[in-house]
Amino acid sequence: MRIESAHRLRGPNRYLPRPVVTVRVELDELTERETTDHPGFTEALLAMLPGLAGHHCAGDRPGGFVKRLHGGTYFGHVAEHIALELSAMIGRDVTFGRTTLAGPAGCYDVVMECPRDEPPSSVVPRALIELAAGIVDTLIAGGEPEWQTELASIRAVHESERPGPSTEAIAAAARRREIPVERVGRLGLLRLGYGRHRRLVWAAMTDRTPAVGTDIVGDKQLTREFLAAAGIPVPTGQVAHSVQDAMGLLAELGAPLVVKPRKGRQGNHVYLDLCTPREITTAFAEASRDGDVLVERQFEGRDYRVLMVAGEVVAAAERRPAHVVGDGVHDIAALVELVNADPRRGEHHDRALTRLRLDAGALRLLAEQGRSPASVPAVGETVWLCANANLSTGGTSRDVTDEVHPDVAELCRRTVAAVGMDVAGIDLRLPDIAEPLEPTSADKPATAGVIEVNAAPGLRMHLSPSAGRARRVGTAIVDAMYPPGTPTRIPIVSVTGTNGKTTTTRLIAHLLGDDGRRVGVTTSDGVYIDGRLVHRADATGPASADMILGDPTVDIAVLETARGGIVRRGLGYEWSDVGVITNIEADHLGQDGISTIEDLVDVKSLVAERIRDGGALVLNADDADTVEIARRRPVRAAYKDQIWFGTDSDNPVITDHLRAGGRAFLAEGDRLVEATGPRREVLMHLADIPGSFDGKAPHAVANALAAVAAARALGVPAEVVAAKLRSFDPWTGNPGRSMLWNLDGVDLLVDYAHNAPGLAAMADTVAGIWDGAVAAVTFPGDRRDDLLEASARAVAEGFDRVVVYEDVDKRGRGAGETAALIRDTVAAHRPAVDCRVEPGMEEALPAAMALAQPGEVVLLTYEKLAPAVALLESLGATPVTAPRLFTFTPAVTEAIGRG
């Protein structure tokens, strides 16, 4: 078995509403071989991975996969289930898998679910499937796979990539409220919400955590001074710049002392219970590695951590330092290993608890207790491994939220107010958190109170306390960022289809861009924000959608959503408010596993399925395959408003819909009409639609109908829609689509038409307006021969003079190959057509101009707009603006009248 490629679909996709990875697998010599062709394979596999016995298969009960193994199944399917089992063994909790034929026999796509917050660039899913394929190959060869070491390496990568408990809790809390969540790379940074409602949170630090407050609490001496000035009980102490300074503070303050870095974190190099010059000297040497050292009088009592969010206590925990409890049998080293076997313990912050370490500090503390790692403590005897109680040094916690005395709660409120923090962890040392506090006194140093304030506090001790109730602290943080009722999303319009989706997207954006609202748009030529091009690219996939949805200046998103992006990366959003499907035609077949029009319908229907409850689905009633989408079960099951549009007001789909009280947008006579049940409202005359050639271009009218339907679905008033549509300037708002130029009395119509339906639509348009037409056309070489032949026939039927040229990018074909196929097809389909081949656009356009007569039009199709415009300008062609359409020659005017 060979792994050819892997693609991660980060958004909703054809398989799941969650991320998946698709891995292309070639079975090679195992092609069309089944498990039953290899005696002993199934038994060896189940003996090695007994967990496979519980796997379902195709909706079957547990054990369904074993049944398939014994009955005979292909090895791509086997690799899928092995990968899922290996995933479970490393704690990667996914359950969905699917194996589909992806081409000729032996070529499969193995699809496997991915954790939502696994980095998109993670190598883990591919590595799991590669390991699964290796296991299959080895078992087939009669060997014993050596897979444990490799799986351990994959586990290590997975552990390093997974979000920490704090990040995980906040993400889960946001998702429970249906707030969009996007993890940024491998970081603990989350992007919540869309557009203008976007917020950022990094662990327990929000985008509104003040930088000044963070700097204050990051400096322990400054914090102590700030709080003391506010009348908050803090330890007496001072910065020591030398051991001599520390000795002076020992004499001044008296024992016991605490020595710690002034700007330390996570309990590193913090030393407690220091009473002698020798202890002070040793501790100072260690603590000074991190810079200045703070020496404080040690408070007596228990260690507590109180989590404050938005000025309120949301959780409190008593913390105990790292320790082991003797059993009278095991030595301390063995007890440490037993404690570390708890799956809740991990390295750093990736688990609820941190693994115990017998490091230099622990060995020193053991020595102070008269112990060593080889000592065997008595039954029930507690042996301390660390002086401080931080979870990051192996400590444990007990929830005491319900015990917090009102005096303590008020002290914590005053503390966070003093330093200006929205989320903070307050460390206290108190005799008992349930008891009232003594007020501070000018003539008596405090003996209990606040010892530190922490920005970005860890949430582990509250999420998974060693004892007591877990607290939903992630929910508290999310609720503070988004109080109930606060918007978290912006309106999203998703536009898909084969032809017309770029124009429709641009029209919708224009109709919605009013009253100061900033519209973010993705199209095939780039990303636009508030009408400005900010990123030039074919921007119709999820990465471009992410640019818009992650931009906090955007009020509304209009996303052109192409087939390629859906197939290769999934949708770039969770739910839309309005989905638009312009039409579905035979294009791009044979690419990305899409072989038939039914496959294409399956892909495009995802846009229809992922519309929120209460949203709207806008569909083309004139297109049979689009009508079919409305009948699909997942589309019908959703609570959405179906809105039809069409140029044929007698279409049974529309008449039946209106009879049932539905809404539709129609070309009725010479008017654009909004119909709801029996009621009709005229919005404008078709002749007033910009870019429609006086209403004579049916495809342009259809695009306008779709755009108007989408805008009305979002509640834009009818009169505003009509006025905005009239104001649309196709030259600036829709470049490259039906752009009219003139050169030496011959009109030049520049359009992106590149498939059979698009070319047929342009042929119908020019036939209804001009006396005659010449086509100078290019075709994308990456299309299947049958699709190119269909395009050639459309050109042959619509034009009697044709010049074919090839673009610079041949898209995988040899020079002249595409042009020859088009020329031969035109000749075979309609021999009377004068069809010529030129090497490039620079030769093709002049050749077409030479064939045209005054009063006629040359249709020029292109691959890239900029070179086409540059060529027209170099030849002296001039743009024809909208008023020019009403000053055609008499013959053209007569043609318009006939139309």
N, C-alpha and C positions, 0 to 999 in steps of 0.2 A: 504494500500500500504506500502511496506517495501523497504528501500534502502539497497541493499546488498553490493555494492562496488562502487568505483569511480576511473577512470583512466584518467589522462590528457595526451593527445597526443600533444606534444609540437611542433612537426614539421609537414610538409606536410603529409597528411594521406588519407585514403580512402574516406573521406567526404569532406575535404577542404584542400587548400594549407596553411591554417592558423591553429592555435591551436584550439582544441576542448576538451571537457570533455565527457567521456562516463560513464553514471551512470546506473548500473544494478538495475532494479526495479522489484520486485515481486508484482503482483496485488492481490494475495491471493483470498479473497472472491469476488473481482471484476473481476476475470478472466472470459473472454468471455462475460462480461457484457458491455453494451454500454450506452451512455448518454441518449438514448431514453428509457432505462429501468427504469429511475429514473425521474418521472415527476417533473418539477419545478427546476431541477438541472441547466439546461442551462440558464434559466432566472435569477436565483440567481447569477450564476457565472458572467454573463454579467453585471448585476447591480453592482456587487462588483468591477469588473475590466472592465470598459467600453472600455478601449484601445484595448481589444481583438477583437473588431469589425473591426479593421483595419488590422488584421493579414491575410496574404496570407496562402495558404495551397497547397502543391504539385504543385507549379507553377501557381496556380489560382490567380485571382485578389484579391484586398482587400475585405474582407468579406468572403473569401473562408473558413476560419476556422469556422465562424459562421454557414455557410451552413453545414459543417461536423457535428457540434454540434447538429443541428436540425435533420440531417439525421441519426445520430447514429455513434459514433466513440468510440474506446477503451480509457480507462482512462490513459494509459501510454502516449498516444498522447495528451490528455488534460493536463497532468502534464507538458509536454514539452512546450506547448504554455503559460501556466501560468508562468513557470519559465522564459521564454523569456520576458513576459510582466513585471514581477517583476524586471528583469534585467534592462529593459529600465527605470523603475521608479527610480532606484538608480543611473542613469547616466552611466550605464555600456552598452556601445553601441555595441550590437551584434544582429544579425538578423537571423542567421541560426540555425535551429533545425531539428532533425529527430528522429523518434522512430522506432526501428526495433525489430522483434522477435529474441530473443537470446537463445532459447532453447525450452523447453516444453511450452505448453499454459500458459499464464500468466507471462512469464519471458521476459522482454523487456530491451533493451539498449536505454536509452534516451540520445541522442547526442546533445550537445549544444556548439555553438561557444564560444570561450574565447577571450578577448582582447589580442593582441599580447604580450604586456608587462606585463600582469598579472603574478605574481610569480607562477611558476609551483606547488608550495606547497600550493597555496591559498585554503582556505576552502569555499570561496564564491560560486563557481558554485554548489558544492554539497549542501551547505546550501540553495541555491535558489530552487533546485529541492526537497529537503526535505520539505521546506515550501510549495511548490506547492502541494506535495503529501498530506500534512496535510490539506491544504485548500480543496482538493477533498474529503478527508475522512470526514471532518466536514460537508461539504455541503451535502454529501450523507446521513449523519446521521440526517440531518435536522437542524443542528446548525448554528450559525453565527461565522465564523472564526475570531479569534483575531490575525490578522496577521501584523498590522501596527507596533507594538512594535518590533517584531522579524525582520521585514524588516528594521527598523531603525538601529538595531544592525548590520545587514548585510551591510547596507550602510556605517556605521562607519568603518567596517573592510575594505570594498572596498576603501573608501577614504584614509585610512591609507596606503594601499598597492599601490595605483596608482602612477605612476611616476609624478614628479613635472613638471611644464610647461617647464622649461629649458631642462630637460631630454627628455621630450616628443617632443619638437621641434627639438632637435638634432637627435633623432631616426627617426622622420618623414623625415627630410632632407636627412639622409643617405639612407632611403628606396626609396626616390624619385630617387636617383642615383643607385638603385639596389645594394647597399652595404649591406652585411649581418650584421644584428643587433641582439645582444643577451643581454638582461638585466641580470645583476647579482643579483639574489635573489630579495629582496625587496629594494635594494639600488638604488641610482641614478646613479650607475656605469653601463656603456654600453661597451660591447666589439664589435668593428666594424671590419669587414673584416675577412679573414681566414688566418691561417698559418703565413708565414713570412710577410704578409701584415696586420696582426692584429694590431689594435690600441685600446687604452683605453681612455675613456672620462668620467669624473665624474662631473655631472652638466656641468659647463662651464670650467672645469679644465681638460686639456689633459695630456696624458702620457709624454708630452714634456714640460709641464709647469715646469720651474726650481724650485727645492726645495729652492735654495738660494733666488731667487726672491720672492717666496711665504713667506719665513721667513721675508724678508725685509718689504714687504707691510703689514704683520701681526703685525708689530711693528710700531705704528703710529709715535712715536718719531724718530725712525731710518729712516722711510720713509721721514719724514720732513727734517732730516739732509741730507740724500742722495740727495733729490731734490734741496734743497737750495744750496748745493755744485755744482750742475749742472746748477745753474742760473735759476731755475724754481721758479716762485712766489708761496710761501707758507706762511701760517700765522706765525707770530712770536709766540714763546711759549716755554714751558719747562715742564719737569716732576716735579710734586709736590708730595713729599713724605709725606706731612702733611698738615693740614688745614693752618698752619702758612705759609708754602711755598706758598700755593695758595693765601693767603692774600698778600704776598709779590709780587706775580706776578700781582695781581689786581692793586697794587700801581705802579708797573713798567710799565705794558703794557697799563693800562687804560681800561675802559669798552667800549663796551660790550665784555664779555669773553665767551669762550666755555669750558666746563669741560666734559671730556669723559675718559673712560678707555683706557689705553695705548694699550691694545690688545683686545679691544672690537670688536663686530661684530653686523651687522643687526640693527644698531641704538640703541641698548640697552644701557640705562643709559648715553645717550648723552644729555647734557643740554646747551641750547643756550640763548643768550640775558641776560646774568648774569651781573648785575651791582652793587649789594650791597654785603657787607660782609655776610649778612644773606643768600642771595641766593647762594653765593659761598659755605658757610658752608654746607647747605642742599645738594647741588649738589655733593660736594666732598664726603659726607657720602654715597651717593648712588653709585657714580662711583667707589669708592674705594672697593666696594664689589668684583669687578672683578680684583683686584690687583692694580698696579701702576696707577696713574692718570696723564693725560696730560691736561695742561691748555694752551689755545691759545687765541690770539686776534681774535675776530670774523670778518670774511670778510663780507662786505656788498654786497647786490645784490640778485640774484635769484639762486636757487639750480639747478644744472644740473648734469646729469650722461652721460658720453660718453663711449661707448663700443668700445674697441680696439681689433682687431683680426689681428694677423700677422703684427703688426705695422701700421695698417690703421684704420681709423674711419669707422665703419660699422653702427652705430646707435647713436643717441643722444636724450635725453629726458629732459624736464624740469619737476622737481618734486615739488609737493605741499604737505605739511604736512596733516595728517588726520584732517578732519573737517566735519562739517555739515552746511547746509544752511537753515536758518529759513523760515517757511511758515506762521508764525503768528498764527498757530493753535497748532502744536505739541510741546511738551517740548523736551529738548535735548535728554533725554533718549529714547523717542519715535522716534525722528529723527534718532538716532543711529540704532534702530531696523529696520527702513525703509531702511536705507542705506545697512544694513547687509542682507536684503532680496534679494539683487542683487545676482543672482546665480554665478556671476563672483567672488564673495568674499568667501573665505574659511579660514580654520585654517592654520596658518603657510604659507608654500609656495605651497600648493597643488592647488591653483586657481590663476587666473590672478591678483586678488587683495586680500588683507588680511582684515579680519573682523575688524571693529572698536571696541575698548575696552574702557570702562569707568573704567580704572584701577587707581591706586594711582597717577601716573603721570598725567593722564588726569584730575582727580579731582583737582589736584594742579593747573594745567594750567587754568582750568575753574574758580577756585577761584581768580586767578590773573586777570581774565577778568571780575570779579564780577558776575560770573554765578555759577549755580549748575545744576545737571541733571534735576531738576524740572523746570528750567527756560524755558520760551517760547521766542525764538528769533523772532525778527521782520521779515517780508517778505524780503528775499534777504540778510539778515545779515549772515555773515560768522562767525562761532564759531570754534576756533581751539582746537583740542583735543591732539595734540602732537607738540612739538617744531621742531623736525627734520622731514625731508621729506622722510624718507625711506619707501619703499613699505611694508616692513615687519612690520612696525608699523601702517599700514593703509593708507599710503599716496597714491596719484594718480600721473599720469604722462601725459605729452603732448609731442608728437613726435616733435622734432626740428631738425632732421637730415639734412634737406635741408637748414637750416638756419646757420649752423656752419660756422663761418668765417675762412678763410684760416689760420690766425694767431692762432686761437684756435686749429685747426686741427694739426698744426705744434707743438704747445705746447704739445698736447697729444702724438704725436709721440715721442718727446724728453723725455716725462715722462716715457713711457713704456720702451724705450731704456735704460733709466738710471737705472731702477730697474730690467730689463731683463725679462719681462713677455711676453708670447705669446698671452694670452687672459687676459684682465684686464678691470675693470670698473673704470673710473676716475671720482671722484666727484669734481666738481668745483663750486665756487661761483663767479658769474660775473654779472655786470650790465645788460649785454645782450650778449648772445652767438653769435649774429650776428655782433657784433661790434669788431673792431680791438683792440689788447691788447697793453698796455703800457709796454715798457721793464722794467725789474727790475733795481733798483738803489741801490748803496751801501749806500747812505745817506738818503734813504727814504723807510720805510717799505712798502711792497706790501699791497694793499687794496682789491685785487681780484686775484684769481688764483686757484691753485689746493689745495684742502683740504684733500683728501684721495685718495689712490689707493687700489683697491680691487681685490684679487684673487678670482677665481670661482664666478664671478659676476652673480647676478640673471638676467635672460633675460625677466622676466615678463613684465616689463615696456615697452620693445621694441616690444614684441610679441602682447600685447593687451593694447596699451595705452588708457587712458581714453579719449584722444582727439588726432586727427591726424592719420597718416598712420602707419599701422603695418609694421614692418620690418622683413625680413627673416634672422634673426640673426643665427638661427640654421644652415641654409645653409652656411653662412659665415664661421662658425666654421668647418663644415665638409669639405668645399672646402679648408680651410687652412690645414687640416689634410691630405686630399687627393686632391691635385691640379688636375684639369681636365687632364685625360689621365693617372693618376697614377693607377697602378693595385691595386685591393682590394681583389682579390681571388687567390687561388692556384688551379691548376688542381685537379679535384676530379674524381676518378674512383670508381663506386659503383658496387659491384658484388653480385648478388643474384641467387637463384636457390635452388634445393633440394639437389643434390649431386655434389661434385666437387668444391663448391664455396670457401672452405678454401684453397685447393691446387691452384686454379686459382688465388685467391687473392695473395698468396705468390709468385707465378710465376710472376705476373704482377709487384709486388713490386721489385722483383729482376731485371726485365727487365728495369725498370725505374730508378733504383738506380745507376746513373752514373754521371760522370763529377761533382762530389762534391754535387750533389743534395741529400738532406735529405728526405727520404720517410717515411711518417707516415702510419702505417698499423694497422687495427683492424681485428682480426680473432677470431675464436671460442676458442682459447687458450690464447689470451691476446692482449695487445696493444704494438706495436713495433715502435720505432723511430730510424731511421738509423741502422736498424738491431738489435737493443738491446731491449730485453723485459723489459718494464718499468712498466707494470701493468698486473698481471696474473688474468684472469677472462674469462668467456664466453663473449667476448667483441664484440658483433655483433649488438648492439643497439645504440640509439642516444647518450647516455651518453658517450660511448667510442668514437664515432665519434667526440663528443665535445672536448674530450681530444686532439685529433689530430688537429682539426680545430682551436682550441684555443691556440695551441703551436706556438709561433713566430719563432721557429727554423725549422719548417717543410716547405719544398718546394712543395711536392706533397702528396696527400692523396689517399690511396687505402683502401676502406672500405668494408669489408664483411658485407652484409646487410641481416639479417635473418628475416624470417617471424614473429617470436615472437616480435622482436623490432618494426617492422612496425605496427603490430596490437595493441600492448600495449602502445607504446609511439610515433609512427610516425617516419618519417625519421629524421636523425640527420643532415641534410643539406637542403638547399633550392633547389639548382640545381647541377647536376653533369655535367662533361664534357664528360664522357663516362659511359654508363651503360652496364653491362654484365649480361645476363641471361643464365646460364649453361644448365638448364633443369628444368622441373616441373613434379614431381612425387607425387604419393599418399603417403604422410607422414604427420604426425601431424594433420591429420583430426580428428575432434571431439574436438579440443582444441581452445580456444579463439574465439569461434563462427565460426570457419572454419570447415564446415561439408563436403564439396564436393571438387572435384578437380577444379570445376569452381570457388569456393570461393578462392581457393589457387591462381588460375590464376589472379583473381581480385586483390589480395594483392600484388603479385609479379609484376604485371604490373605497379604499382606505380613507380618502379625504371625506367621503360621505359618511363613513362610520364614525369618524373622530370629531363629531360636532357635539358640543355640550347640550345637555337637556335644555330645551327652550330656545335653542339656536335655530338656524334656517339653512336648508339645503336648496340651492338654486340649480336647476337642471334644464338642459336643452330638450324640449319636446320634439324637435325635428330630427333628432339623432337616435336611431333605434338602440344602439348599444348604451347610450346614456339612459334611455328609458329603462333598459334592463337593470341598471344599477338600482333604480328606485324599488325594484321588486325583490332585491336581495334581502334575505332575512335579517342580517345584522343592521342594515340600513332602515328597514321598516320597524325594527324593534325599538329604535331610539325615539326619545320624545323631542322631535324636532319638527319645524314647520317646513313643508315641501312647497317650493315656489317654482313654477314652470315659466319658461320663456320660449318664444318661437315666432317665426316670421309667417307661419300659416295659422291664421286665427281659427280655421276649421279643423285643425288637428284634433282627432278624437281624444288624445291624451289630455289636451287642454280643456276641451269641452266637457269631458267627464269630470275633470278636476274642479272646474268652475261650478258644475252642477252640484257637486258635493260641498260647495261653499268655500273652495280653496281660492288661492290668489295666483295670478299669472300676469306676465307682461308681454304684450302682443304688438305686432305690426298689423294694425287693422286698417285696411285701406291705405291712406297716406299719413296715418297718425300712429304715434307711439302711445299705447294705452295701458293703464294699470287696471286690471279687472279683478274684482273680488266677488265671487258668486255672480249674480246678475248685474251688479253695478259696474259702470265703466267711468274712468276718469282719464281724459286726454291730457297727457303731459306735454307733448310737443308734436310738431309735424316731422315726419321722417326726413324731409329735405333740410331741416335745421340741425341734423346730427352731423357734427364736424367729421370730415374724413369719409363720409358715406357717399360722396358724389351725387348730391341732391337726392339721397335716399335710394340710389340705383345700385348700390353695392350690398347685396343681401348679407354677406358675411360681416360687413361693418355694422349693419343694422343689428344683427344677432349679438355682436360683441357689446353694443350699446345697451341692448335689452338686458343682457346678463349683468352689466355693471349697474344699471339703474335698479334692478331687482336686489342686488346685494346692498346698495346704499339704502334703499327703502327698508330692507330687512333690519338694518341697524338703526332705523328710526329717523333717518334724515327726511325732513318734510318734502312733499312732492314738489312744491314750488321751488325749493332750494335745489333739488336734484335737477329739475328742468333748466334752471338758470345756470347752474354749474356746468351742465353738459353743453349748453350752447357756448359757454366761454372756453371750452377746451380747444387748445391750439395743437393740431396734430403734428405740426413741424417741430415744435419744441417738446411737446408732451408724449409723442409717439413716433420718434424718429425711426426711419427704416421700414415703416409700414405704409404702403400706398402713397409714397412721396412722389409728387408730380413735378417734373421739370420740363423745360422746353429748350430745344436746340434746333436752330434753323427752321422753325416752323413745325417741327415734329415733336410731339409730346413724348416724354420719357416717364414711365411709371415704375418706380423702384420699390420692390417688395421682397420679403424674406420667404415667400412661398417656396417650399422645398419637398413637398410630398404630393401625391396624386390629388387628394381632396383640396389642398391649398391651391394647387395650380389650376384645377378645374374652377374653383371659385374666382380666381383672377381672370380666367378666360371668359367666364360668364359676365363679369363686371365690365371688361373692356368691350365685349360684344354689344352690350347695351348702351354704350356711350360713344364709342369711336366708329368711324367708317371702316377701318381696317386695323390690323395689329400684326406686329412682328415680335417674336419672343427671343431674347438673349438669355439663356438659362444655364445654370450650373446645378449639380446634384451632389449630395453628400455620398462619398464613396464607401462609407461604412454600412450602408443599407444593403439588405439582401437583394440579389438579382431580381427576384419577382417584384419587390417593391419599387426598384428603379424602373423596371419595365412598365409597371402601372403608371408611374409618373410620366414616362415617355409617351404612353398612350394618351394621357390627359392633355399633354402638350400638343400631340398630333391632332386631337379632336378639336382643340380650341384655337389653333394657329395654323395658317397655311405657309408661313415662312418662319423658320426656326434656325437660330445659331446656338450651337452647344459649345460650352467651354468648360474647362476644369479649373477648380480653385488650386491655390498653391498647396494646400494640405490635401493630399490624395486619400487620406484616411485608410491607409493600408493597401490600397490598390496601386497597380503599376501605372506609369504615365500613359495616358491615352485610353486606358481600359474602360473607365466609366463612360467617357464620351463615345467610344465605339459602341458600347452596349446601348446607349440612348439612341444614337444615330440608326443603328440596325433595327431597333424596335420601332422607331418612328416610320422607317421605310417599310417595314413589314405590315404595320397597322394601317398606314395611309400613304401609299406610294406617291400621291400627288403633292405631298408636302415638300417644299424646298428646304431641305435640312443640311446645314453645313457645320463643320467642326473647326473651331479656332483654338489655339493653345491656351489663351488666357482671356481675362475680361478686357484687357487693353486692346486686344484685337477683335474680340467678339462684339463690343458695343459699336465701334465704327462700321463693322460689317453689317450689323443689324440696321444701323442708320441708313446705310446705302440701299437697303431693301425697302425702306419705308418711304411713303409719300406724304406730302403736307396734309394735315388733317387726320393722319393716322397716329398710332401710338406704338412705342416700343416698350415691351415689358422687360425689365432687367431684374433678374433675381441674383442674389449675392450670398456669400458665406460670411464675410465681414463687411460691415457698413462703411467704415472709414475709407478703405481703398476705393469703394464705389463712389463715394462723394468726392474724393480727391480726383478721380478720373473725370467725373462730370464737370467739375470746376475747371480742370485743365483744358477740357474741350470747349469751354465757354458756355455751358448749359446754365440756365437761370431757373431758380425755384419759381413754381407757380403757386401762389397762395389761394385761399378759398374763393375770393371774389372772381378770380380767373375762370372758375367753373361756370359762371353765368355769362361768359363772353365767348363761347365756342363759335366755330364757324357755323353757317346755316345748316350744313349737313349734320353736324354734331347735335345742334339744337333740335333738329328734326328727329334724330335718333333718340335723344332724351325723351322727347314727346311720345315716340312710339313705345319706349320702355314703360 
